Amino acid sequence: MPAFAQPLDLLAIAPHPDDAEISVGGTLLTCHRQGLRVGVLDLTNGEPTPHGSPEIRATETAAATKILQLDWRQNLGLPNRTLEHTLEARRKLATVFRQTRPRIILAPYWEDSHPDHVAATSLIEAARFWSKLTRTDMDGEPFHPPRIFYYFSIHLRIHPQPSFVFDISDAIDEKMASVHCYASQFLTGRVQEFPTALDDIRDRARYWGWSINSKYGEPFASRESVRMSSFASTFDFTPR
């Protein structure tokens, strides 16, 4: 695949299909509405699961992609459950970075109990570095994605402090609709007691929205300082 004529502004890397929807679905749709080019790269197909299959998961992913109005989505084809940061996986992901040339990468938070998520973070960080190499046989021109932010797709009962929270108040219904697309993961074969996993996702977005005096939000962490050139956007304290 040659480099994009129009590079992506925002590329979310998801260990499994549904991770992007759960964690950054509102951010992706909001950025798209603001005129940015947004995409998702799923590292695995997420299968096997108790009520899913590769075909079912692909259908669910296509439906969610349409709701979020993504400009681009692909699957890297790495193995689910045994995702590892190998040199071959690093090469494949670095090549995608050289082709899509994203300005911002969204990656899973670096601490989690799910081995696939931890491996994904390590893989993404290394591939970001490799993407800029010059004397290499990788396809595409050298490119170093300028920024990487980490979204909270965390199974541990921990509460990291985010570097910032993105306001998704105007996209919460579409975010939840995109998560609902994954019936095999959240609905099929489940006893729907309250609160459900879907309730939990919405409630977390409500909490993070409250933390920034808004309705709904999605948190992000950064290992590096976040640049600001104006305080103007922080002056609106009107409750939403």
Accessible surface in RSA format (square Angstrom, percent):
REM  Atomic radii and reference values for relative SASA: ProtOr
REM  Chains: A
REM  Algorithm: Lee & Richards
REM  Probe-radius: 1.40
REM  Slices: 20
REM RES _ NUM      All-atoms   Total-Side   Main-Chain    Non-polar    All polar
REM                ABS   REL    ABS   REL    ABS   REL    ABS   REL    ABS   REL
RES MET A   1   110.82  57.4  57.33  37.9  53.48 127.3  45.88  39.0  64.94  86.0
RES PRO A   2   114.06  83.1  99.95  91.1  14.11  51.3 112.12  92.6   1.94  12.1
RES ALA A   3    48.31  44.4  27.16  41.9  21.15  48.1  27.16  38.2  21.15  56.0
RES PHE A   4    37.93  19.0  23.32  14.4  14.61  38.0  28.06  17.0   9.87  28.3
RES ALA A   5   109.58 100.8  65.12 100.5  44.46 101.1  77.56 109.2  32.02  84.8
RES GLN A   6   115.71  64.7 111.94  81.8   3.77   9.0  30.56  65.0  85.15  64.6
RES PRO A   7    58.10  42.3  52.08  47.5   6.03  21.9  52.08  43.0   6.03  37.5
RES LEU A   8     0.31   0.2   0.00   0.0   0.31   0.8   0.00   0.0   0.31   0.8
RES ASP A   9    23.78  16.7  22.79  22.7   0.99   2.3   2.41   5.7  21.37  21.3
RES LEU A  10     9.21   5.1   9.21   6.6   0.00   0.0   9.21   6.5   0.00   0.0
RES LEU A  11     0.00   0.0   0.00   0.0   0.00   0.0   0.00   0.0   0.00   0.0
RES ALA A  12     0.15   0.1   0.15   0.2   0.00   0.0   0.15   0.2   0.00   0.0
RES ILE A  13     0.01   0.0   0.00   0.0   0.01   0.0   0.01   0.0   0.00   0.0
RES ALA A  14     0.08   0.1   0.08   0.1   0.00   0.0   0.08   0.1   0.00   0.0
RES PRO A  15     0.00   0.0   0.00   0.0   0.00   0.0   0.00   0.0   0.00   0.0
RES HIS A  16    15.05   8.2  15.05  10.5   0.00   0.0   7.67   7.9   7.38   8.6
RES PRO A  17     4.17   3.0   4.17   3.8   0.00   0.0   4.17   3.4   0.00   0.0
RES ASP A  18    13.00   9.1  13.00  12.9   0.00   0.0   0.07   0.2  12.94  12.9
RES ASP A  19    10.18   7.1  10.18  10.1   0.00   0.0   0.00   0.0  10.18  10.2
RES ALA A  20     0.37   0.3   0.37   0.6   0.00   0.0   0.37   0.5   0.00   0.0
RES GLU A  21     0.19   0.1   0.19   0.1   0.00   0.0   0.02   0.0   0.17   0.1
RES ILE A  22    45.08  25.7  40.03  29.8   5.05  12.2  40.03  28.8   5.05  13.7
RES SER A  23     9.47   8.0   0.12   0.2   9.35  21.5   5.83  12.4   3.64   5.1
RES VAL A  24     0.00   0.0   0.00   0.0   0.00   0.0   0.00   0.0   0.00   0.0
RES GLY A  25     0.01   0.0   0.00   N/A   0.01   0.0   0.00   0.0   0.01   0.0
RES GLY A  26     0.03   0.0   0.00   N/A   0.03   0.0   0.03   0.1   0.00   0.0
RES THR A  27     4.63   3.3   4.63   4.7   0.00   0.0   4.63   6.2   0.00   0.0
RES LEU A  28     0.00   0.0   0.00   0.0   0.00   0.0   0.00   0.0   0.00   0.0
RES LEU A  29     0.06   0.0   0.06   0.0   0.00   0.0   0.06   0.0   0.00   0.0
RES THR A  30    21.51  15.3  21.25  21.5   0.26   0.6  20.25  27.2   1.26   1.9
RES CYS A  31     6.63   5.0   6.63   7.4   0.00   0.0   0.00   0.0   6.63   7.1
RES HIS A  32    48.96  26.8  42.46  29.5   6.50  16.6  25.18  25.9  23.78  27.7
RES ARG A  33   115.87  48.7  78.40  40.0  37.47  89.2  51.33  70.1  64.54  39.1
RES GLN A  34   119.90  67.0  83.54  61.1  36.36  86.6  41.42  88.2  78.48  59.5
RES GLY A  35    64.20  79.2   0.00   N/A  64.20  79.2  35.26  96.8  28.94  64.8
RES LEU A  36    62.38  34.7  58.53  41.9   3.85   9.7  58.53  41.1   3.85  10.3
RES ARG A  37    62.46  26.2  62.46  31.8   0.00   0.0  22.73  31.1  39.73  24.1
RES VAL A  38     0.00   0.0   0.00   0.0   0.00   0.0   0.00   0.0   0.00   0.0
RES GLY A  39     0.00   0.0   0.00   N/A   0.00   0.0   0.00   0.0   0.00   0.0
RES VAL A  40     0.33   0.2   0.33   0.3   0.00   0.0   0.33   0.3   0.00   0.0
RES LEU A  41     1.89   1.1   1.89   1.4   0.00   0.0   1.89   1.3   0.00   0.0
RES ASP A  42     2.90   2.0   2.90   2.9   0.00   0.0   0.00   0.0   2.90   2.9
RES LEU A  43     0.00   0.0   0.00   0.0   0.00   0.0   0.00   0.0   0.00   0.0
RES THR A  44     0.00   0.0   0.00   0.0   0.00   0.0   0.00   0.0   0.00   0.0
RES ASN A  45    58.51  40.3  56.69  54.8   1.81   4.4  22.18  53.4  36.33  35.1
RES GLY A  46     2.59   3.2   0.00   N/A   2.59   3.2   0.19   0.5   2.39   5.4
RES GLU A  47    14.18   8.1   3.07   2.3  11.11  26.5   3.54   6.9  10.64   8.7
RES PRO A  48    79.74  58.1  76.92  70.1   2.83  10.3  78.74  65.0   1.00   6.2
RES THR A  49    30.20  21.5  19.12  19.4  11.08  26.4  21.28  28.6   8.92  13.5
RES PRO A  50   124.48  90.7  83.74  76.3  40.74 148.1  96.89  80.0  27.60 171.5
RES HIS A  51    80.68  44.1  63.57  44.2  17.10  43.8  47.02  48.5  33.66  39.2
RES GLY A  52    19.06  23.5   0.00   N/A  19.06  23.5   0.00   0.0  19.06  42.7
RES SER A  53    30.74  26.0  28.43  37.9   2.31   5.3  27.26  58.0   3.48   4.9
RES PRO A  54    67.63  49.3  62.83  57.3   4.81  17.5  63.01  52.0   4.63  28.8
RES GLU A  55   124.26  71.3 117.31  88.7   6.96  16.6  72.37 140.0  51.90  42.4
RES ILE A  56    78.36  44.6  74.76  55.7   3.59   8.7  78.26  56.4   0.10   0.3
RES ARG A  57     8.18   3.4   8.12   4.1   0.06   0.2   1.97   2.7   6.22   3.8
RES ALA A  58    62.70  57.7  49.45  76.3  13.25  30.1  56.83  80.0   5.88  15.6
RES THR A  59    97.64  69.4  90.72  92.0   6.92  16.5  68.99  92.7  28.65  43.3
RES GLU A  60    14.85   8.5  12.92   9.8   1.93   4.6  11.98  23.2   2.86   2.3
RES THR A  61    18.23  13.0  18.23  18.5   0.00   0.0  17.32  23.3   0.91   1.4
RES ALA A  62    64.10  58.9  50.40  77.8  13.71  31.2  57.45  80.9   6.66  17.6
RES ALA A  63    45.73  42.0  35.36  54.6  10.37  23.6  44.04  62.0   1.69   4.5
RES ALA A  64     0.00   0.0   0.00   0.0   0.00   0.0   0.00   0.0   0.00   0.0
RES THR A  65    29.14  20.7  28.29  28.7   0.85   2.0  27.37  36.8   1.77   2.7
RES LYS A  66   171.40  83.6 155.12  95.2  16.29  38.8 106.04  95.4  65.36  69.6
RES ILE A  67    52.47  29.9  42.29  31.5  10.19  24.5  49.25  35.5   3.22   8.7
RES LEU A  68     0.43   0.2   0.43   0.3   0.00   0.0   0.43   0.3   0.00   0.0
RES GLN A  69    82.54  46.2  72.82  53.2   9.72  23.1  29.42  62.6  53.12  40.3
RES LEU A  70    22.05  12.3   0.15   0.1  21.90  55.0   0.15   0.1  21.90  58.9
RES ASP A  71    56.64  39.7  22.80  22.7  33.84  80.0   7.74  18.2  48.90  48.8
RES TRP A  72    29.15  11.7  21.67  10.5   7.48  17.6  27.11  14.5   2.04   3.3
RES ARG A  73    34.85  14.6  13.29   6.8  21.56  51.3  13.13  17.9  21.72  13.2
RES GLN A  74    95.05  53.1  88.57  64.7   6.48  15.4  19.85  42.3  75.20  57.0
RES ASN A  75    67.34  46.4  40.29  38.9  27.05  65.1  30.19  72.7  37.15  35.9
RES LEU A  76    18.78  10.5  10.42   7.5   8.36  21.0  13.81   9.7   4.97  13.4
RES GLY A  77    59.46  73.3   0.00   N/A  59.46  73.3  31.36  86.0  28.10  62.9
RES LEU A  78    19.56  10.9  14.06  10.1   5.50  13.8  14.22  10.0   5.34  14.4
RES PRO A  79    76.90  56.0  65.89  60.1  11.01  40.0  76.90  63.5   0.00   0.0
RES ASN A  80    23.46  16.2   8.32   8.0  15.14  36.5   0.33   0.8  23.14  22.4
RES ARG A  81   148.60  62.4 125.20  63.8  23.40  55.7  48.26  66.0 100.34  60.8
RES THR A  82    87.82  62.5  78.82  79.9   9.00  21.5  75.10 100.9  12.73  19.2
RES LEU A  83     8.51   4.7   0.65   0.5   7.85  19.7   0.65   0.5   7.85  21.1
RES GLU A  84   111.42  64.0 105.83  80.1   5.58  13.3  27.76  53.7  83.65  68.3
RES HIS A  85    59.41  32.5  31.00  21.6  28.41  72.7  22.95  23.7  36.46  42.4
RES THR A  86    60.72  43.2  54.90  55.7   5.83  13.9  54.24  72.9   6.48   9.8
RES LEU A  87   115.07  64.1 110.19  78.8   4.88  12.3 110.30  77.5   4.78  12.9
RES GLU A  88   104.94  60.2 100.36  75.9   4.58  10.9  56.22 108.8  48.71  39.8
RES ALA A  89     3.66   3.4   2.80   4.3   0.85   1.9   3.09   4.3   0.57   1.5
RES ARG A  90    46.77  19.6  46.77  23.8   0.00   0.0   0.00   0.0  46.77  28.3
RES ARG A  91    82.25  34.5  82.25  41.9   0.00   0.0  25.73  35.2  56.52  34.3
RES LYS A  92    74.01  36.1  68.61  42.1   5.40  12.9  43.92  39.5  30.09  32.1
RES LEU A  93     0.00   0.0   0.00   0.0   0.00   0.0   0.00   0.0   0.00   0.0
RES ALA A  94     0.00   0.0   0.00   0.0   0.00   0.0   0.00   0.0   0.00   0.0
RES THR A  95    22.56  16.0  22.56  22.9   0.00   0.0  17.61  23.6   4.95   7.5
RES VAL A  96    14.67   9.7  14.67  13.3   0.00   0.0  14.67  12.7   0.00   0.0
RES PHE A  97     0.00   0.0   0.00   0.0   0.00   0.0   0.00   0.0   0.00   0.0
RES ARG A  98     4.72   2.0   4.72   2.4   0.00   0.0   0.00   0.0   4.72   2.9
RES GLN A  99    11.13   6.2  11.13   8.1   0.00   0.0   0.47   1.0  10.66   8.1
RES THR A 100     0.00   0.0   0.00   0.0   0.00   0.0   0.00   0.0   0.00   0.0
RES ARG A 101    54.24  22.8  52.21  26.6   2.02   4.8  10.60  14.5  43.64  26.4
RES PRO A 102     0.00   0.0   0.00   0.0   0.00   0.0   0.00   0.0   0.00   0.0
RES ARG A 103   139.08  58.4 138.07  70.4   1.01   2.4  41.04  56.1  98.04  59.4
RES ILE A 104    49.17  28.0  49.17  36.6   0.00   0.0  49.17  35.4   0.00   0.0
RES ILE A 105     0.00   0.0   0.00   0.0   0.00   0.0   0.00   0.0   0.00   0.0
RES LEU A 106     3.87   2.2   3.87   2.8   0.00   0.0   3.87   2.7   0.00   0.0
RES ALA A 107     0.00   0.0   0.00   0.0   0.00   0.0   0.00   0.0   0.00   0.0
RES PRO A 108     0.58   0.4   0.58   0.5   0.00   0.0   0.58   0.5   0.00   0.0
RES TYR A 109    21.04   9.8  19.37  11.0   1.67   4.3   1.37   1.0  19.67  24.2
RES TRP A 110    77.22  31.0  64.81  31.4  12.41  29.1  48.51  25.9  28.70  46.6
RES GLU A 111    84.22  48.4  81.21  61.4   3.01   7.2  25.90  50.1  58.32  47.6
RES ASP A 112    16.04  11.2   0.46   0.5  15.57  36.8   0.46   1.1  15.57  15.5
RES SER A 113    66.07  55.8  37.85  50.5  28.21  65.0  35.52  75.6  30.55  42.8
RES HIS A 114    52.86  28.9  48.49  33.7   4.36  11.2  32.63  33.6  20.22  23.5
RES PRO A 115    95.96  69.9  86.88  79.2   9.08  33.0  93.51  77.2   2.44  15.2
RES ASP A 116     1.04   0.7   1.00   1.0   0.04   0.1   0.00   0.0   1.04   1.0
RES HIS A 117     1.82   1.0   1.82   1.3   0.00   0.0   0.40   0.4   1.42   1.7
RES VAL A 118    60.82  40.0  59.78  54.1   1.04   2.5  59.78  51.9   1.04   2.8
RES ALA A 119    17.15  15.8  11.14  17.2   6.01  13.7  16.84  23.7   0.31   0.8
RES ALA A 120     0.00   0.0   0.00   0.0   0.00   0.0   0.00   0.0   0.00   0.0
RES THR A 121     3.53   2.5   3.53   3.6   0.00   0.0   3.53   4.7   0.00   0.0
RES SER A 122    48.16  40.7  41.56  55.5   6.60  15.2  26.23  55.9  21.93  30.7
RES LEU A 123     0.11   0.1   0.11   0.1   0.00   0.0   0.11   0.1   0.00   0.0
RES ILE A 124     0.00   0.0   0.00   0.0   0.00   0.0   0.00   0.0   0.00   0.0
RES GLU A 125    54.66  31.4  46.32  35.0   8.34  19.9  24.59  47.6  30.07  24.5
RES ALA A 126    21.57  19.8  12.46  19.2   9.11  20.7  20.67  29.1   0.90   2.4
RES ALA A 127     0.00   0.0   0.00   0.0   0.00   0.0   0.00   0.0   0.00   0.0
RES ARG A 128    30.74  12.9  30.74  15.7   0.00   0.0   3.53   4.8  27.21  16.5
RES PHE A 129   110.18  55.1 109.49  67.8   0.69   1.8 109.84  66.6   0.34   1.0
RES TRP A 130    52.65  21.1  52.65  25.5   0.00   0.0  38.42  20.5  14.23  23.1
RES SER A 131     0.00   0.0   0.00   0.0   0.00   0.0   0.00   0.0   0.00   0.0
RES LYS A 132    84.31  41.1  76.03  46.7   8.28  19.7  35.53  32.0  48.78  52.0
RES LEU A 133    59.37  33.1  57.05  40.8   2.33   5.8  59.37  41.7   0.00   0.0
RES THR A 134   102.35  72.8  80.57  81.7  21.78  51.9  59.24  79.6  43.11  65.2
RES ARG A 135   238.81 100.3 199.81 101.9  39.01  92.9  83.37 113.9 155.45  94.2
RES THR A 136    47.71  33.9  10.60  10.7  37.12  88.5  16.36  22.0  31.36  47.4
RES ASP A 137   118.33  82.9  85.84  85.4  32.49  76.8  49.55 116.6  68.78  68.6
RES MET A 138    15.06   7.8   1.33   0.9  13.72  32.7   4.86   4.1  10.19  13.5
RES ASP A 139    96.47  67.6  88.72  88.3   7.75  18.3  21.08  49.6  75.39  75.2
RES GLY A 140    36.17  44.6   0.00   N/A  36.17  44.6  15.92  43.7  20.26  45.4
RES GLU A 141   121.16  69.6 120.66  91.3   0.51   1.2  47.78  92.4  73.38  59.9
RES PRO A 142    48.28  35.2  35.70  32.5  12.58  45.7  35.96  29.7  12.32  76.6
RES PHE A 143    38.87  19.4  33.49  20.7   5.38  14.0  38.80  23.5   0.07   0.2
RES HIS A 144    71.43  39.0  58.46  40.6  12.97  33.2  36.58  37.7  34.85  40.5
RES PRO A 145     0.00   0.0   0.00   0.0   0.00   0.0   0.00   0.0   0.00   0.0
RES PRO A 146    70.64  51.5  54.49  49.7  16.15  58.7  61.10  50.4   9.53  59.2
RES ARG A 147    54.63  22.9  54.63  27.8   0.00   0.0  35.04  47.9  19.59  11.9
RES ILE A 148     8.29   4.7   6.95   5.2   1.34   3.2   6.95   5.0   1.34   3.6
RES PHE A 149    19.44   9.7  19.44  12.0   0.00   0.0  19.44  11.8   0.00   0.0
RES TYR A 150     2.70   1.3   2.70   1.5   0.00   0.0   0.12   0.1   2.58   3.2
RES TYR A 151     0.31   0.1   0.31   0.2   0.00   0.0   0.24   0.2   0.07   0.1
RES PHE A 152    32.16  16.1  14.77   9.1  17.39  45.3  14.77   9.0  17.39  49.8
RES SER A 153    13.55  11.5   6.79   9.1   6.76  15.6   5.08  10.8   8.48  11.9
RES ILE A 154    20.91  11.9   8.23   6.1  12.68  30.6   8.72   6.3  12.19  33.1
RES HIS A 155    97.65  53.4  76.54  53.2  21.11  54.0  59.75  61.6  37.89  44.1
RES LEU A 156    63.43  35.3  54.54  39.0   8.89  22.4  57.18  40.2   6.26  16.8
RES ARG A 157   215.52  90.5 178.37  90.9  37.15  88.5  84.61 115.6 130.91  79.3
RES ILE A 158    70.20  39.9  43.61  32.5  26.59  64.1  51.24  36.9  18.96  51.4
RES HIS A 159   117.98  64.5  92.38  64.2  25.60  65.5  63.93  65.9  54.05  62.9
RES PRO A 160    20.36  14.8   8.18   7.5  12.18  44.3  19.98  16.5   0.38   2.4
RES GLN A 161   152.31  85.2 130.15  95.1  22.16  52.8  58.05 123.6  94.26  71.5
RES PRO A 162    15.80  11.5   5.73   5.2  10.07  36.6   5.77   4.8  10.03  62.3
RES SER A 163    58.99  49.9  20.10  26.8  38.89  89.6  16.88  35.9  42.12  59.0
RES PHE A 164    62.13  31.1  52.73  32.7   9.40  24.5  62.13  37.7   0.00   0.0
RES VAL A 165    24.82  16.3   6.39   5.8  18.43  44.4   6.39   5.6  18.43  50.0
RES PHE A 166    50.57  25.3  47.18  29.2   3.40   8.8  50.57  30.7   0.00   0.0
RES ASP A 167    50.70  35.5  40.17  40.0  10.53  24.9  26.55  62.5  24.15  24.1
RES ILE A 168     0.56   0.3   0.00   0.0   0.56   1.4   0.56   0.4   0.00   0.0
RES SER A 169    12.19  10.3   0.59   0.8  11.59  26.7   0.59   1.3  11.59  16.2
RES ASP A 170   103.12  72.2  83.22  82.8  19.89  47.0  34.82  81.9  68.30  68.1
RES ALA A 171     0.11   0.1   0.00   0.0   0.11   0.2   0.08   0.1   0.03   0.1
RES ILE A 172    10.76   6.1  10.45   7.8   0.30   0.7  10.45   7.5   0.30   0.8
RES ASP A 173    94.95  66.5  87.33  86.9   7.63  18.0  30.89  72.7  64.06  63.9
RES GLU A 174    51.44  29.5  50.30  38.1   1.14   2.7  21.01  40.6  30.43  24.8
RES LYS A 175     3.63   1.8   3.49   2.1   0.15   0.3   1.68   1.5   1.96   2.1
RES MET A 176    11.60   6.0  11.60   7.7   0.00   0.0  11.60   9.9   0.00   0.0
RES ALA A 177    41.10  37.8  32.61  50.3   8.49  19.3  38.13  53.7   2.97   7.9
RES SER A 178     0.00   0.0   0.00   0.0   0.00   0.0   0.00   0.0   0.00   0.0
RES VAL A 179     0.00   0.0   0.00   0.0   0.00   0.0   0.00   0.0   0.00   0.0
RES HIS A 180    85.68  46.8  78.35  54.5   7.34  18.8  56.09  57.8  29.60  34.4
RES CYS A 181    28.19  21.3   9.81  10.9  18.38  43.2  10.89  27.6  17.30  18.7
RES TYR A 182     0.14   0.1   0.00   0.0   0.14   0.4   0.14   0.1   0.00   0.0
RES ALA A 183    35.40  32.5  35.28  54.4   0.12   0.3  35.40  49.9   0.00   0.0
RES SER A 184     8.69   7.3   2.55   3.4   6.13  14.1   2.92   6.2   5.76   8.1
RES GLN A 185    26.63  14.9  21.46  15.7   5.17  12.3   7.04  15.0  19.59  14.9
RES PHE A 186    21.63  10.8  17.70  11.0   3.94  10.2  17.70  10.7   3.94  11.3
RES LEU A 187    67.45  37.6  58.55  41.9   8.90  22.4  58.81  41.3   8.64  23.2
RES THR A 188    65.49  46.6  56.74  57.5   8.75  20.8  48.02  64.5  17.47  26.4
RES GLY A 189    64.73  79.8   0.00   N/A  64.73  79.8  27.25  74.8  37.48  83.9
RES ARG A 190   128.93  54.1 108.99  55.6  19.94  47.5  26.59  36.3 102.34  62.0
RES VAL A 191   125.49  82.6 100.92  91.4  24.58  59.2 105.35  91.5  20.14  54.6
RES GLN A 192    92.12  51.5  58.89  43.0  33.23  79.1  51.74 110.1  40.38  30.6
RES GLU A 193   121.73  69.9 113.86  86.1   7.88  18.8  41.94  81.1  79.80  65.1
RES PHE A 194   169.01  84.6 136.74  84.7  32.27  84.0 137.32  83.3  31.69  90.7
RES PRO A 195    92.30  67.3  73.07  66.6  19.23  69.9  73.07  60.3  19.23 119.5
RES THR A 196    30.66  21.8  23.05  23.4   7.61  18.1  26.23  35.2   4.43   6.7
RES ALA A 197    43.54  40.0  27.53  42.5  16.01  36.4  34.35  48.4   9.19  24.3
RES LEU A 198    14.92   8.3  13.90   9.9   1.02   2.6  14.30  10.0   0.62   1.7
RES ASP A 199    41.92  29.4  38.93  38.7   3.00   7.1   5.13  12.1  36.80  36.7
RES ASP A 200    57.86  40.5  55.50  55.2   2.36   5.6  16.58  39.0  41.28  41.2
RES ILE A 201    17.37   9.9  14.12  10.5   3.25   7.8  15.44  11.1   1.93   5.2
RES ARG A 202    82.42  34.6  82.42  42.0   0.00   0.0  33.15  45.3  49.27  29.9
RES ASP A 203    80.80  56.6  75.28  74.9   5.51  13.0  25.09  59.1  55.70  55.6
RES ARG A 204   105.91  44.5 103.38  52.7   2.52   6.0  48.22  65.9  57.69  35.0
RES ALA A 205     4.62   4.2   1.74   2.7   2.88   6.6   3.87   5.4   0.75   2.0
RES ARG A 206   102.45  43.0 102.45  52.2   0.00   0.0  39.18  53.6  63.27  38.3
RES TYR A 207    90.81  42.4  85.51  48.7   5.29  13.8  66.14  49.7  24.67  30.4
RES TRP A 208    26.01  10.4  26.01  12.6   0.00   0.0  14.42   7.7  11.59  18.8
RES GLY A 209     0.00   0.0   0.00   N/A   0.00   0.0   0.00   0.0   0.00   0.0
RES TRP A 210   162.63  65.3 153.20  74.2   9.44  22.2 124.57  66.4  38.06  61.7
RES SER A 211    50.06  42.3  16.89  22.5  33.17  76.4  19.40  41.3  30.66  42.9
RES ILE A 212    63.65  36.2  38.79  28.9  24.86  59.9  47.02  33.9  16.62  45.1
RES ASN A 213    62.76  43.3  51.49  49.8  11.27  27.1  26.17  63.0  36.59  35.4
RES SER A 214     8.04   6.8   3.81   5.1   4.23   9.8   4.20   9.0   3.84   5.4
RES LYS A 215    98.21  47.9  98.21  60.3   0.00   0.0  40.80  36.7  57.41  61.2
RES TYR A 216    34.05  15.9  34.05  19.4   0.00   0.0  10.49   7.9  23.56  29.0
RES GLY A 217     0.64   0.8   0.00   N/A   0.64   0.8   0.00   0.0   0.64   1.4
RES GLU A 218     3.88   2.2   3.80   2.9   0.08   0.2   3.88   7.5   0.00   0.0
RES PRO A 219    11.38   8.3  10.90   9.9   0.48   1.7  10.90   9.0   0.48   3.0
RES PHE A 220     2.48   1.2   2.48   1.5   0.00   0.0   2.48   1.5   0.00   0.0
RES ALA A 221     4.73   4.3   4.73   7.3   0.00   0.0   4.73   6.7   0.00   0.0
RES SER A 222    18.86  15.9   0.76   1.0  18.10  41.7   0.16   0.3  18.70  26.2
RES ARG A 223   130.59  54.8  90.01  45.9  40.59  96.6  49.75  68.0  80.84  49.0
RES GLU A 224    94.34  54.2  83.52  63.2  10.82  25.8  42.84  82.9  51.49  42.0
RES SER A 225   107.56  90.9  82.19 109.7  25.37  58.4  50.85 108.3  56.71  79.5
RES VAL A 226    65.63  43.2  41.74  37.8  23.88  57.5  41.78  36.3  23.84  64.7
RES ARG A 227   201.84  84.7 174.25  88.8  27.59  65.7  73.65 100.7 128.20  77.7
RES MET A 228   108.37  56.1  73.52  48.7  34.84  83.0  42.50  36.1  65.87  87.3
RES SER A 229   103.91  87.8  59.01  78.7  44.90 103.4  37.53  79.9  66.38  93.0
RES SER A 230    65.82  55.6  47.17  63.0  18.64  43.0  44.91  95.6  20.91  29.3
RES PHE A 231   137.41  68.7 132.79  82.2   4.62  12.0 132.79  80.5   4.62  13.2
RES ALA A 232    67.12  61.7  53.72  82.9  13.40  30.5  54.18  76.3  12.94  34.3
RES SER A 233   102.88  86.9  67.54  90.1  35.34  81.4  57.45 122.3  45.43  63.6
RES THR A 234    59.81  42.5  49.88  50.6   9.93  23.7  52.83  71.0   6.98  10.5
RES PHE A 235   138.09  69.1 121.26  75.1  16.83  43.8 121.40  73.6  16.69  47.8
RES ASP A 236   106.04  74.3  78.47  78.1  27.57  65.2  38.58  90.8  67.47  67.3
RES PHE A 237   142.15  71.1 130.39  80.8  11.76  30.6 131.15  79.5  11.00  31.5
RES THR A 238    92.31  65.7  84.35  85.5   7.96  19.0  58.70  78.8  33.61  50.8
RES PRO A 239   104.69  76.3  87.16  79.4  17.54  63.8  87.74  72.4  16.95 105.3
RES ARG A 240   120.19  50.5  81.29  41.4  38.89  92.6  45.45  62.1  74.74  45.3
END  Absolute sums over single chains surface
CHAIN  1 A    12051.3       9697.7       2353.6       6939.7       5111.6
END  Absolute sums over all chains
TOTAL         12051.3       9697.7       2353.6       6939.7       5111.6
